[in-house]
Structure formats: C-alpha cells, structure tokens
Amino acid sequence: RELQHGGILAEVGHHELEIVAQKGELAVYVTGDHGTDEIVSKAKATAAVLSKGKKVDVELAPEAGAVLKGAGDFEAGPGTVIVLTLTMPEHDPEQIRVTLE
C-alpha cells in the first residue's frame, strides 16, 4: 500500500498503521484489512518514543477520520524507536515497535 502521509507502514493484528513522527508530534493512521479507514473514536493508544538517549511517553487521542494524535518533548529522526500500543474497541491491546530511518 502506498504511504499517504509520509510516514512508515506497520502491520499489527488486523490493522495497517501509518506512523508519522515529526518533532514533538506523533500521528497514527489506522486502516483495516481491506484498506478502509478504521473508526478510531473509541480507540486508545500510547507510544514510548526513544530518541537521543531519553524515553518520552506519548498519549494519543482520536481525531477526525482514522487518525490518533499525540505530542511530547521528543526529536524524531533516524534511529528514533517508537513502541506503540493500540487498543481498538473489543480487541486486545496490540503492540508494535518501529525504528525511523
């Protein structure tokens, strides 16, 4: 699938995630098995961002569409590790780890 937001693609469970990290901001776009946007209004997500020797916990909140967003005091660059925990309604929490290039 083509990236629509300039992030990195990750698969977790039945969902495809596009994770976009910029200085101090994190966005996660969620699509389902068939490439359709998932409803994330009742989803919960947290991320641990490991960058430049420090760990920053980011709480992500649902926004319009299929996106969860959060902010924190972190840099996002090559080597930054993001450990994302996503809990969709009526699903067990799913965790994924990605490293920015």
C-alpha positions as CSV (number, residue, x, y, z in Angstrom):
1,R,0.0,0.0,0.0
2,E,1.2,3.5,-0.7
3,L,2.0,5.8,2.1
4,Q,-0.4,8.7,2.1
5,H,1.1,10.8,4.9
6,G,4.9,10.4,4.5
7,G,5.2,8.0,7.5
8,I,6.3,4.4,7.9
9,L,4.0,1.5,7.4
10,A,3.5,-1.2,10.0
11,E,1.1,-4.1,10.4
12,V,-0.4,-5.1,13.7
13,G,-3.1,-7.7,14.1
14,H,-5.9,-6.9,11.5
15,H,-4.8,-3.3,11.1
16,E,-2.3,-1.5,9.0
17,L,-0.8,1.6,10.6
18,E,1.0,4.5,9.0
19,I,3.1,6.1,11.8
20,V,4.1,9.7,11.2
21,A,6.6,11.2,13.7
22,Q,7.8,14.8,13.5
23,K,9.5,17.0,16.1
24,G,7.3,16.6,19.2
25,E,4.3,15.2,17.3
26,L,3.1,11.7,16.6
27,A,0.2,10.6,14.3
28,V,-1.1,7.1,13.6
29,Y,-3.4,6.5,10.7
30,V,-5.3,3.2,11.0
31,T,-6.8,1.2,8.1
32,G,-8.4,-2.2,8.2
33,D,-7.9,-5.4,6.3
34,H,-9.5,-4.1,3.1
35,G,-7.7,-0.8,3.1
36,T,-10.6,1.1,4.5
37,D,-10.2,3.7,7.2
38,E,-11.0,2.3,10.7
39,I,-13.2,4.2,13.1
40,V,-10.8,5.2,16.0
41,S,-13.2,7.3,18.1
42,K,-13.2,4.7,20.9
43,A,-9.6,3.5,20.3
44,K,-6.8,4.1,22.8
45,A,-3.1,4.3,22.0
46,T,0.1,5.1,23.8
47,A,3.6,5.3,22.5
48,A,7.1,5.2,24.1
49,V,9.4,7.3,21.9
50,L,13.1,6.5,22.4
51,S,15.3,9.3,21.0
52,K,18.7,10.7,21.8
53,G,19.0,8.6,25.0
54,K,15.7,9.5,26.5
55,K,12.3,7.9,26.7
56,V,9.1,10.0,26.3
57,D,5.6,8.6,26.8
58,V,3.0,10.0,24.5
59,E,-0.7,9.6,24.9
60,L,-2.6,9.5,21.6
61,A,-6.2,10.7,21.2
62,P,-8.6,10.1,18.4
63,E,-9.1,12.9,15.9
64,A,-11.4,13.2,12.9
65,G,-11.1,10.4,10.5
66,A,-8.9,7.3,11.2
67,V,-6.1,9.1,13.0
68,L,-4.8,9.2,16.6
69,K,-2.5,12.1,17.5
70,G,-0.3,13.0,20.4
71,A,2.5,15.3,21.4
72,G,5.6,15.2,23.6
73,D,9.0,16.6,24.1
74,F,11.0,14.4,21.6
75,E,13.0,14.6,18.5
76,A,12.1,12.4,15.5
77,G,14.9,11.4,13.3
78,P,16.9,8.4,12.0
79,G,17.3,5.8,14.8
80,T,14.3,7.0,16.8
81,V,12.4,4.0,18.1
82,I,8.6,4.1,18.7
83,V,6.9,1.4,20.7
84,L,3.2,1.8,20.0
85,T,0.4,0.1,21.9
86,L,-3.0,0.3,20.2
87,T,-6.3,-0.9,21.7
88,M,-9.2,-0.9,19.3
89,P,-12.7,-1.4,20.7
90,E,-13.5,-5.0,21.6
91,H,-9.9,-6.1,20.7
92,D,-6.9,-7.0,22.9
93,P,-4.1,-4.4,23.0
94,E,-1.6,-4.8,20.1
95,Q,1.9,-3.6,20.3
96,I,4.4,-2.8,17.5
97,R,7.9,-1.4,17.5
98,V,9.3,0.6,14.6
99,T,12.6,2.5,14.0
100,L,12.6,5.6,11.9
101,E,15.1,5.8,9.0
